[in-house]
């Protein structure tokens, strides 16, 4: 059984310390991810591709979490069943997502 899921962008951030240590000066002026906005929501109704407007790199990073939540799985220790937190692996400018099952 597959349930729809809502993905909510909780936070976009920028790790200036990592950027200053590892990124060439010509790229050092980067900003938080411009592909999303804090609070933005997406509905997932199938697992074979990202919803319209969703970054394919972020999708690749979090789709396994979406699959678990959509198929009824719950992460031990989470306060609310059917909810998980996941993030993209751009550790210079990560985006944190809330994934919640829609019953």
Secondary structure as GFF3:
##gff-version 3
##sequence-region A 1 103
A	DSSP	beta_strand	4	12	.	.	.	ID=ss1
A	DSSP	alpha_helix	16	22	.	.	.	ID=ss2
A	DSSP	three_ten_helix	25	27	.	.	.	ID=ss3
A	DSSP	beta_strand	41	44	.	.	.	ID=ss4
A	DSSP	alpha_helix	56	70	.	.	.	ID=ss5
A	DSSP	beta_strand	83	87	.	.	.	ID=ss6
A	DSSP	beta_strand	95	102	.	.	.	ID=ss7
###
